[in-house]
């Protein structure tokens, strides 16, 4: 999995990102934490030659691992400079998400699979809660390196939570 992070990060520096397509089960297995959280604020800082945006999180549910107080994503505006990286999403303050997170050995928390690891949480008119993410437009490859097309994801929050729970339990029993 760490190799995947390095490949994705290296690709972010190019003109376009190339992502390895990850299933919900793969993201669940790779994540050190999966949370339902609201972004409460954001700020950016320059670390070396890279600007990182720090998003503060208010976690309402933890489905796996331990909640992180923030997630850091490359790109943003700091010191009068702007940096952006293809495939890296921007989170919105006040918006609620389900986030698939991975904390590195340095203690920095990232999204698993970049845009693949973030789902918008929305309450429907019938009272049910749905999670969704749009189709990702970046180049995406399957595990064998073949180009594949991403598909938008939409499901009930309760269904995603059940699936994450089953995958986490199956992984723990191995």
C-alpha positions, 0 to 999 in steps of 0.5 A: 500500500505504501508503494501506491501512495508513492506512485500516486504522489509522484503522479500528482507532480506531473501534469495529470494524476494517474490513480490506481482504482480502489474498491470500497473493500480495498480502501477499507483494508488500507485505511487506518481510520474511517470516519464520518466527520464535518470539516470545521476549518482549514489553513495552509502551510508551506512544508519544504517546497510543498503547500499543504492544506490542513482540514480540521475535523469534527468526528461524529462516528468512527467506523475503523481505527481512531479519529484524526483531528485533521487531514492534510492534502497537498496544495493550497495557498500559503505565503502568497503562493498557490499550488494545486495537484491533479487528483487532490480534492478540496474539502469544504468547511461545514460539509460532512463527509465519510473519509477513508484515512491513512496515517503515515509513520510521520503522523500525517493523515492523508486520504486513501486513494485521494478523491476515491477516499472521500464521500459526501454525506447528504440527508434525503427528503425521506430522511435517509442519509446517502453517501456519494462521490462523483466519477473521478476524471483523472486517469485510472488504472486497475491492479494489472495496469490497464486503463479503466473508467471510474464510476460515480458511487452512491449508496445509503450511509447504513449500507456503507457502514455495514460493508465497512464493518464486514470488511474490517471484521473479515480482515481482523479474522485473517 
